[in-house]
Amino acid sequence: MAKKFNGPRGISDLIVQDRTGKPLKQWFAILDRFAKLWGHKPKPDSKDQKKFHTTAAKFLGTQYPKLGGWWQQVLVVRYEWSRGLRTKIHRDKDKL
């Protein structure tokens, strides 16, 4: 049985395409190009990865303003998981 994920990893490609107008594969290609501009691959779960995450989300917001902040975050998180940049689930310590 396939493992079920909660949060951003649990959102299907069909939902992503329906809500954003592009499938994950296309968003990942966009973020791959951004990562090349970034210049290096950050270590997983490092301060540099957090900076990459913030900058990538801002990049999506600038290039695709209709996307919205929530989807920017979802797409970057999915990208980070797919590329091995995120290995832990990060949660806001003030929230459960």
C-alpha positions in Angstrom: 0.0 0.0 0.0 1.3 3.4 -0.9 2.2 5.8 1.9 -0.2 8.6 2.3 1.1 12.1 3.1 -0.5 15.0 4.9 0.1 18.6 4.1 1.6 19.8 0.8 2.9 16.3 -0.1 -0.6 15.0 0.0 -2.0 17.3 -2.7 -2.4 15.4 -5.9 -1.0 16.6 -9.2 -4.5 16.9 -10.5 -5.4 19.4 -7.8 -2.2 21.3 -8.3 -2.9 21.7 -12.0 -6.6 22.6 -11.4 -5.7 25.3 -8.9 -2.5 26.7 -10.4 -2.9 26.1 -14.1 0.2 23.9 -14.3 1.1 20.4 -13.4 3.8 19.7 -10.8 6.3 18.7 -13.5 6.1 22.1 -15.0 6.4 23.9 -11.7 9.4 21.7 -10.9 11.0 22.7 -14.2 10.5 26.4 -13.3 12.0 25.9 -9.9 14.9 23.9 -11.4 15.7 26.9 -13.5 15.5 29.1 -10.4 17.8 26.7 -8.5 20.4 27.0 -11.3 20.3 30.8 -10.9 20.7 30.3 -7.2 24.0 28.8 -8.0 24.4 25.9 -5.6 22.3 23.1 -4.0 21.7 23.9 -0.4 22.2 21.1 2.2 19.0 19.5 3.3 17.3 21.2 6.3 20.0 23.8 6.7 19.8 27.6 7.1 20.8 27.9 3.5 17.9 25.6 2.5 15.5 27.9 4.5 16.9 30.9 2.7 16.4 29.0 -0.6 12.8 28.2 0.3 12.0 31.9 1.2 13.7 33.2 -2.0 12.1 30.6 -4.2 8.6 31.4 -2.8 9.2 35.1 -3.4 10.4 34.3 -6.9 7.2 32.5 -7.7 5.2 35.4 -6.2 7.0 37.8 -8.4 6.8 35.8 -11.6 3.3 34.4 -11.0 1.4 37.0 -8.8 -2.0 35.3 -9.2 -0.6 32.2 -7.6 -1.0 33.3 -4.0 1.2 32.8 -1.0 -0.2 29.5 0.0 0.4 27.9 -3.3 3.9 29.4 -3.5 4.7 27.7 -0.3 3.1 24.4 -1.4 5.0 24.3 -4.6 8.3 25.1 -3.1 7.8 22.5 -0.3 6.9 19.8 -2.9 9.9 20.8 -5.0 12.2 20.6 -1.9 10.9 17.1 -1.0 11.3 15.9 -4.6 14.9 17.2 -4.9 16.0 16.0 -1.4 16.4 19.5 0.0 13.9 18.7 2.8 14.0 15.6 4.9 12.2 16.7 8.0 8.7 18.0 8.5 9.0 21.6 9.7 6.3 22.9 11.9 5.7 26.3 13.5 6.6 25.7 17.2 3.6 27.8 18.3 1.1 25.7 16.4 0.2 22.0 16.7 
